[in-house]
Amino acid sequence: MKKKTLVVGAGIGGRFVVEQLQSTDKSKYTVIGILDDDLRKRSLLGVPIIGKIEELQRCIIKLKIQHVVLAIPTLDIKKQQTIINEISKMKITYYVLPSVFSTAQSQQAAVPVLDYSKLLVGREEFALDYKSVKENFQNKTILITGAGGSIGSEIAKQVFLCNPKCLILLGHGEGSIYKIDMDLRAVQEKLNQSTEIITIIADIRDEETINRVFEEQQPNIIYHAAAHKHVPLMESNIYEAFSNNVIGTHNVLQAAKISKANQFIMISTDKAVNPSNNMGATKRLAEKLTLSMNDLDGLCCNVVRFGNVLGSRGSVFPKLWEQLHNYVPLTITDPNMKRYFMTIPEASKLVIEASLLEKPNAIFVLDMGEQLCLSDMVDELICLAGKNKEDIPINYVGIRPGEKMKEELFNDNEGAKKISEKLFEGHYFTSLADLNMIYTLMLTYKREPVKKLQEQIIQQANVTEIG
């Protein structure tokens, strides 16, 4: 049975839509009526003009409309979004005619904000005990590396709400650090917050600068979020991956030790478990460095592993959401690929929760339930966009360099166990031999050919000797 369809706009775009639907024998849609603000128009290709655009909601209810086509590509983005929001409230599907049918070449389709938590159907979000965090952060100086990134900036927001003595936002990109600084200062003005905010532009690979920052600021707790995290990009940029993820982490660890910090929490990834790519392998080496530093001069070091963080920079779902609203084919690697997923707020709260536990040599992972199939997640995304899967062209491009079909949360020898309703804990003790090999790589990596360096990094990352 064909869906009752309402077309908004009786201009060139509306004519195109009606022609296409009327001339396609197997069309799943039948046009019942058209809305247009020019009431001099009575019909279009035999379809009646039944009212003004402002009557959209009334017409949908009265005519039991199941699908709407917004066919005014010249409409400005704000008005377009208003109409889309109105349609979305009616729980029916819709389609927006792209701007290719308009002479306004710069026109773009309005892309609504996506609540990524809606992709994780039936899962309660991780809750943070803010009272305990506030008590722990009292009179503390907290430093966040990569503070302008998706995760770093959210950690900064959560930490700031708990009113530490001082919050240091350290990052390499001035634009992103400026933004999180302005965001926090706006909150500070509303809440009359007393936390001192310090912004520092620095590269974690610059050992001298990092040492100076730590000597001057004397942070108590460090959340290390700075890293290169994009798997395919790092496959073709192995020297950058190693210098940033391994040497950068080493520099921050050493500075934390020398300045007698209390805690160091490294943000890692499930791709560091039995890694097969440059990003995962360098993050695994960074994990080993972090855990080897535990309890040196009173420094408690922990690792927090994330699954795929929905909505973070470089993740696939913001791109797919934009493709859906710009009416271009979705580009998907493999429909059977499986991943663990979490939201940005969940990820940041997990990091802060881990810092409260202060367990030596611990690796913490959020209970994210079962791995989810990419095809199921895409189906949910299409549903949230108010569209039909049959109408969405999908290009399957295959697994990209360095990617796995599924991920793991712990190595077999890490002794993982569940310590609360939402948290798993494992442990790893880096051997002296393993540590020396990593230090050797840090001295020689620039001289190694790409292929040989990749082999060495992945081999060393997969060493499981402990003790």
C-alpha positions as CSV (number, residue, x, y, z in Angstrom):
1,M,0.0,0.0,0.0
2,K,1.4,3.4,-1.0
3,K,2.1,6.0,1.6
4,K,-0.1,9.1,1.6
5,T,2.3,11.9,0.8
6,L,2.2,15.7,1.2
7,V,4.5,18.0,-0.8
8,V,5.5,21.3,0.6
9,G,6.2,23.8,-2.2
10,A,4.5,24.2,-5.6
11,G,7.5,25.7,-7.5
12,I,10.1,24.0,-9.7
13,G,11.1,21.6,-6.8
14,G,7.5,20.6,-6.2
15,R,6.8,20.0,-9.9
16,F,9.9,17.8,-10.1
17,V,8.8,15.7,-7.1
18,V,5.2,15.3,-8.3
19,E,6.5,14.3,-11.8
20,Q,8.8,11.8,-10.4
21,L,6.3,10.1,-8.1
22,Q,3.6,10.1,-10.8
23,S,5.8,8.7,-13.5
24,T,7.3,5.9,-11.4
25,D,5.1,2.8,-11.5
26,K,6.7,1.2,-8.5
27,S,6.7,4.3,-6.3
28,K,5.8,3.7,-2.7
29,Y,4.2,7.2,-2.4
30,T,1.1,8.8,-3.7
31,V,0.8,12.6,-3.5
32,I,-2.5,13.6,-1.8
33,G,-1.9,17.4,-1.8
34,I,0.5,20.3,-1.9
35,L,1.1,23.2,0.5
36,D,2.2,26.6,-0.9
37,D,2.0,30.2,0.3
38,D,0.9,31.4,-3.1
39,L,-2.8,30.8,-3.0
40,R,-3.3,31.9,-6.6
41,K,-2.0,28.4,-7.5
42,R,-4.9,25.9,-7.4
43,S,-3.2,22.7,-8.5
44,L,0.0,21.3,-9.9
45,L,-0.1,18.4,-12.4
46,G,-3.5,17.5,-11.2
47,V,-2.6,17.6,-7.5
48,P,-4.6,20.2,-5.5
49,I,-3.0,23.0,-3.5
50,I,-4.7,22.4,-0.2
51,G,-3.4,25.2,2.0
52,K,-0.5,27.3,3.2
53,I,2.7,26.0,4.7
54,E,1.7,27.1,8.1
55,E,-1.2,24.6,7.9
56,L,1.2,21.7,7.7
57,Q,0.4,20.1,11.0
58,R,-3.4,20.4,10.5
59,C,-3.2,18.8,7.1
60,I,-1.0,15.9,8.3
61,I,-3.6,15.1,10.9
62,K,-6.7,15.6,8.8
63,L,-5.5,13.7,5.8
64,K,-3.6,11.0,7.8
65,I,-0.4,11.9,5.9
66,Q,2.4,9.3,6.3
67,H,5.2,11.0,4.4
68,V,6.2,14.7,3.6
69,V,8.5,16.0,0.9
70,L,9.9,19.5,1.5
71,A,10.4,20.7,-2.0
72,I,11.6,24.3,-1.6
73,P,15.4,24.0,-2.0
74,T,15.7,27.8,-1.9
75,L,14.2,28.0,1.7
76,D,16.7,29.4,4.2
77,I,18.1,26.9,6.7
78,K,16.2,28.3,9.8
79,K,12.8,28.0,8.1
80,Q,13.7,24.6,6.7
81,Q,14.7,23.4,10.2
82,T,11.5,24.8,11.7
83,I,9.5,22.7,9.2
84,I,11.6,19.6,9.8
85,N,11.1,19.9,13.6
86,E,7.3,20.2,13.1
87,I,7.3,17.1,10.9
88,S,9.5,15.2,13.4
89,K,7.0,15.8,16.1
90,M,4.3,14.0,14.0
91,K,6.3,10.7,14.0
92,I,6.2,10.4,10.2
93,T,8.9,10.1,7.6
94,Y,10.1,13.0,5.4
95,Y,12.4,13.9,2.6
96,V,14.1,17.3,1.9
97,L,14.8,18.1,-1.8
98,P,18.5,18.9,-2.0
99,S,19.8,22.3,-3.1
100,V,21.0,20.9,-6.5
101,F,17.5,21.9,-7.7
102,S,18.1,25.5,-6.6
103,T,20.1,28.2,-8.2
104,A,21.5,29.1,-4.8
105,Q,24.6,27.1,-5.0
106,S,25.7,27.8,-1.5
107,Q,22.4,26.5,0.0
108,Q,22.9,23.5,2.4
109,A,20.3,21.2,3.9
110,A,19.6,21.9,7.6
111,V,21.2,19.1,9.7
112,P,19.4,18.7,13.0
113,V,21.4,18.0,16.2
114,L,21.5,14.2,16.9
115,D,21.1,12.9,20.4
116,Y,23.6,10.0,20.1
117,S,22.3,8.3,23.3
118,K,19.2,7.4,21.3
119,L,21.3,5.1,19.2
120,L,21.9,3.0,22.3
121,V,18.4,1.8,22.8
122,G,17.5,0.5,26.2
123,R,20.8,1.3,27.9
124,E,20.9,3.5,31.0
125,E,23.7,6.0,30.8
126,F,26.6,5.8,33.3
127,A,25.9,8.0,36.3
128,L,28.6,9.9,38.2
129,D,28.6,10.5,41.9
130,Y,29.2,14.2,41.8
131,K,29.2,14.6,45.6
132,S,32.2,12.2,45.9
133,V,33.9,13.9,43.0
134,K,33.5,17.3,44.5
135,E,35.0,16.1,47.8
136,N,37.9,14.5,45.9
137,F,38.6,17.6,43.8
138,Q,38.5,20.1,46.7
139,N,41.7,22.2,46.7
140,K,43.1,20.1,43.8
141,T,44.7,21.4,40.6
142,I,43.6,19.3,37.6
143,L,45.3,19.2,34.2
144,I,43.7,17.8,31.1
145,T,45.8,17.1,28.0
146,G,44.0,17.3,24.7
147,A,41.5,19.5,26.5
148,G,40.1,20.9,23.2
149,G,39.1,17.5,21.8
150,S,35.8,15.7,21.9
151,I,36.6,13.7,25.1
152,G,39.0,16.2,26.7
153,S,36.5,19.1,26.5
154,E,33.7,17.0,27.9
155,I,36.0,15.8,30.8
156,A,36.8,19.5,31.3
157,K,33.1,20.4,31.6
158,Q,32.4,17.5,34.0
159,V,35.5,18.4,36.2
160,F,34.6,22.1,36.2
161,L,31.1,21.4,37.6
162,C,32.9,19.8,40.6
163,N,34.7,23.0,41.5
164,P,38.4,22.1,41.8
165,K,40.8,24.7,42.9
166,C,42.3,25.1,39.4
167,L,41.6,23.5,36.0
168,I,44.4,23.6,33.4
169,L,43.3,23.1,29.8
170,L,46.3,22.0,27.7
171,G,46.1,21.4,24.0
172,H,47.9,21.9,20.7
173,G,45.1,23.5,18.7
174,E,44.4,27.1,19.8
175,G,40.9,27.2,18.3
176,S,39.6,24.3,20.3
177,I,41.2,25.4,23.5
178,Y,39.8,28.9,23.0
179,K,36.3,27.4,22.6
180,I,36.3,25.2,25.7
181,D,37.8,28.1,27.7
182,M,34.9,30.4,26.5
183,D,32.4,27.7,27.3
184,L,33.6,27.2,30.8
185,R,33.8,30.9,31.5
186,A,30.2,31.3,30.4
187,V,29.2,28.6,32.9
188,Q,31.5,30.2,35.6
189,E,29.6,33.5,35.2
190,K,26.2,31.9,35.6
191,L,27.2,29.7,38.6
192,N,29.6,32.2,40.2
193,Q,32.2,29.5,40.2
194,S,35.5,30.0,41.9
195,T,37.7,27.6,39.9
196,E,40.8,29.2,38.3
197,I,40.9,28.3,34.6
198,I,44.3,28.3,32.9
199,T,44.8,27.7,29.2
200,I,48.1,26.4,27.8
201,I,48.9,25.9,24.1
202,A,51.6,23.1,24.0
203,D,52.6,20.0,22.1
204,I,53.0,17.0,24.4
205,R,55.9,15.9,22.2
206,D,57.8,19.0,23.4
207,E,59.5,17.6,26.5
208,E,61.0,20.8,27.7
209,T,57.7,22.7,27.5
210,I,55.7,20.0,29.2
211,N,58.3,19.8,32.1
212,R,58.1,23.6,32.5
213,V,54.3,23.6,32.6
214,F,54.2,20.9,35.3
215,E,56.9,22.6,37.3
216,E,55.0,25.9,37.3
217,Q,51.5,24.5,37.8
218,Q,52.1,21.5,40.1
219,P,49.0,19.5,39.0
220,N,47.6,16.9,41.4
221,I,45.5,14.9,38.9
222,I,46.3,14.5,35.2
223,Y,43.7,13.3,32.6
224,H,45.7,12.4,29.5
225,A,43.4,12.6,26.6
226,A,45.8,13.9,23.9
227,A,46.3,11.4,21.2
228,H,46.0,10.6,17.5
229,K,43.0,8.3,17.3
230,H,42.0,7.9,13.7
231,V,42.8,4.3,12.5
232,P,43.0,4.8,8.7
233,L,44.9,8.1,9.0
234,M,47.5,6.6,11.4
235,E,48.0,3.7,9.0
236,S,49.6,6.1,6.6
237,N,51.2,8.3,9.3
238,I,53.1,5.9,11.6
239,Y,55.8,8.3,12.7
240,E,53.2,10.8,13.8
241,A,51.2,8.1,15.6
242,F,54.3,6.9,17.4
243,S,55.7,10.3,18.4
244,N,52.4,11.6,19.6
245,N,50.9,8.6,21.3
246,V,54.0,7.0,22.7
247,I,56.6,9.7,23.2
248,G,54.0,12.3,24.0
249,T,52.6,10.0,26.7
250,H,56.1,9.3,28.1
251,N,56.8,13.1,28.3
252,V,53.6,13.8,30.3
253,L,54.2,10.8,32.6
254,Q,57.8,11.9,33.4
255,A,56.6,15.4,34.1
256,A,53.9,14.1,36.4
257,K,56.4,12.0,38.2
258,I,59.0,14.8,38.6
259,S,56.4,17.3,39.8
260,K,55.1,14.7,42.3
261,A,51.5,14.5,41.0
262,N,49.1,12.1,42.8
263,Q,47.2,10.6,39.9
264,F,47.7,10.0,36.1
265,I,44.7,8.6,34.1
266,M,45.4,7.7,30.5
267,I,42.5,7.5,28.0
268,S,43.0,4.5,25.8
269,T,40.9,2.4,23.4
270,D,39.7,-1.1,22.9
271,K,41.8,-1.0,19.7
272,A,44.8,-1.3,22.0
273,V,43.8,-4.9,22.8
274,N,45.7,-7.4,20.6
275,P,46.3,-4.5,18.2
276,S,46.6,-5.0,14.4
277,N,47.0,-1.3,13.4
278,N,49.3,1.6,14.1
279,M,46.8,3.5,16.2
280,G,46.0,0.6,18.4
281,A,49.6,-0.5,18.7
282,T,50.9,2.9,19.7
283,K,48.1,3.3,22.3
284,R,49.0,-0.2,23.7
285,L,52.6,0.9,24.1
286,A,51.4,4.1,25.8
287,E,49.3,1.9,28.2
288,K,52.4,-0.2,29.1
289,L,54.4,3.0,29.8
290,T,51.6,4.4,31.9
291,L,51.2,1.2,34.0
292,S,55.0,0.9,34.4
293,M,55.0,4.2,36.2
294,N,52.5,3.3,38.9
295,D,53.6,3.9,42.5
296,L,56.8,5.6,41.5
297,D,57.2,8.5,43.9
298,G,53.6,8.1,45.0
299,L,52.1,8.4,41.5
300,C,48.9,6.3,40.9
301,C,48.6,5.4,37.2
302,N,45.5,4.0,35.6
303,V,44.2,3.3,32.1
304,V,40.7,3.8,30.9
305,R,39.7,2.1,27.7
306,F,36.9,3.3,25.5
307,G,34.8,1.6,22.9
308,N,33.7,3.7,19.9
309,V,32.7,7.1,21.2
310,L,29.5,8.2,19.3
311,G,29.8,11.8,18.0
312,S,33.5,12.2,18.7
313,R,35.6,13.9,16.0
314,G,36.5,11.5,13.3
315,S,33.9,8.9,14.2
316,V,31.6,7.6,11.5
317,F,28.1,8.6,12.8
318,P,28.4,12.4,12.4
319,K,29.4,11.8,8.8
320,L,26.5,9.4,8.2
321,W,24.0,11.8,9.8
322,E,25.2,14.6,7.6
323,Q,25.0,12.4,4.5
324,L,21.4,11.4,5.4
325,H,20.4,15.1,5.5
326,N,22.3,16.1,2.4
327,Y,20.8,13.2,0.4
328,V,24.1,11.6,-0.7
329,P,24.7,7.8,-0.5
330,L,25.8,6.6,2.9
331,T,29.4,5.2,2.9
332,I,29.8,2.2,5.1
333,T,32.7,-0.2,5.5
334,D,31.1,-3.6,6.2
335,P,27.5,-4.1,7.5
336,N,28.6,-7.1,9.6
337,M,31.3,-5.1,11.5
338,K,30.7,-5.0,15.2
339,R,31.8,-2.4,17.8
340,Y,31.3,-1.5,21.4
341,F,29.7,2.0,21.6
342,M,29.5,4.7,24.2
343,T,28.5,8.4,24.3
344,I,30.8,11.3,25.0
345,P,29.2,12.0,28.4
346,E,29.5,8.3,29.3
347,A,33.2,8.3,28.3
348,S,34.1,11.4,30.3
349,K,32.2,10.3,33.4
350,L,34.0,6.9,33.3
351,V,37.4,8.6,33.3
352,I,36.5,10.7,36.3
353,E,35.0,7.7,38.1
354,A,38.2,5.7,37.5
355,S,40.3,8.5,39.1
356,L,38.2,8.2,42.3
357,L,39.1,4.4,42.6
358,E,42.9,4.9,42.8
359,K,43.7,1.3,42.2
360,P,47.3,0.5,41.2
361,N,48.1,-0.8,37.7
362,A,44.4,-0.9,36.9
363,I,42.7,-0.9,33.5
364,F,39.0,0.2,33.6
365,V,36.4,-0.4,31.0
366,L,32.7,0.6,31.0
367,D,30.2,-2.2,30.6
368,M,28.8,-1.3,27.2
369,G,26.8,-4.5,26.8
370,E,27.2,-6.6,23.7
371,Q,29.0,-5.4,20.6
372,L,26.5,-3.9,18.2
373,C,26.4,-4.6,14.5
374,L,27.1,-1.6,12.3
375,S,24.1,-2.4,10.0
376,D,21.8,-2.3,13.0
377,M,23.2,1.0,14.2
378,V,22.8,2.5,10.7
379,D,19.1,1.3,10.6
380,E,18.5,3.1,13.9
381,L,20.2,6.2,12.6
382,I,18.0,6.2,9.5
383,C,14.9,5.7,11.7
384,L,16.0,8.7,13.9
385,A,16.3,10.8,10.7
386,G,12.7,10.0,9.9
387,K,13.5,8.2,6.7
388,N,13.0,4.8,5.1
389,K,15.9,2.5,4.5
390,E,14.6,1.5,1.1
391,D,15.0,5.1,0.0
392,I,18.6,5.5,1.2
393,P,21.4,4.5,-1.2
394,I,24.3,2.8,0.7
395,N,27.8,2.2,-0.7
396,Y,29.7,-0.6,1.1
397,V,33.4,0.3,0.7
398,G,34.9,-2.6,2.6
399,I,37.2,-2.7,5.7
400,R,39.7,0.1,5.7
401,P,43.4,-0.4,6.4
402,G,44.1,-1.5,9.9
403,E,40.5,-2.2,10.9
404,K,39.1,-5.4,12.5
405,M,35.6,-6.9,12.1
406,K,35.2,-6.8,15.9
407,E,37.0,-5.5,19.0
408,E,38.0,-6.9,22.4
409,L,38.0,-5.2,25.8
410,F,40.8,-7.0,27.6
411,N,43.7,-9.3,26.9
412,D,43.4,-12.8,28.3
413,N,46.2,-12.2,30.8
414,E,44.7,-9.0,32.3
415,G,42.4,-10.8,34.7
416,A,39.3,-8.8,33.9
417,K,36.4,-8.8,36.4
418,K,33.3,-6.8,37.1
419,I,33.7,-4.5,40.1
420,S,30.4,-2.7,39.9
421,E,27.2,-2.6,37.9
422,K,28.8,-0.6,35.1
423,L,32.6,-1.1,35.5
424,F,35.1,-3.8,34.6
425,E,38.7,-3.8,36.0
426,G,41.8,-5.6,34.7
427,H,45.5,-5.3,35.6
428,Y,48.8,-5.4,33.8
429,F,52.3,-5.2,35.0
430,T,54.8,-4.1,32.4
431,S,58.0,-6.2,32.5
432,L,61.4,-4.6,32.5
433,A,62.4,-6.3,29.2
434,D,59.2,-5.0,27.6
435,L,59.8,-1.5,28.9
436,N,63.4,-1.5,27.7
437,M,62.3,-2.5,24.2
438,I,59.8,0.4,24.1
439,Y,62.5,2.8,25.2
440,T,64.8,1.5,22.4
441,L,62.0,2.1,19.9
442,M,61.6,5.6,21.2
443,L,65.3,6.3,20.4
444,T,65.4,4.6,17.0
445,Y,61.9,4.9,15.4
446,K,62.8,7.8,13.1
447,R,65.5,5.8,11.4
448,E,63.4,2.8,10.7
449,P,61.6,2.2,7.3
450,V,57.9,2.4,7.5
451,K,57.2,-1.3,7.1
452,K,59.9,-2.4,9.5
453,L,58.7,0.2,12.1
454,Q,55.1,-1.0,11.8
455,E,56.2,-4.6,12.3
456,Q,58.3,-3.7,15.4
457,I,55.5,-1.6,17.0
458,I,52.8,-4.2,16.5
459,Q,55.0,-7.0,17.6
460,Q,56.0,-5.1,20.8
461,A,52.4,-4.0,21.5
462,N,51.3,-7.7,21.4
463,V,54.0,-8.9,23.9
464,T,52.1,-10.2,26.9
465,E,54.9,-11.1,29.2
466,I,54.3,-9.6,32.6
467,G,56.2,-9.2,35.8
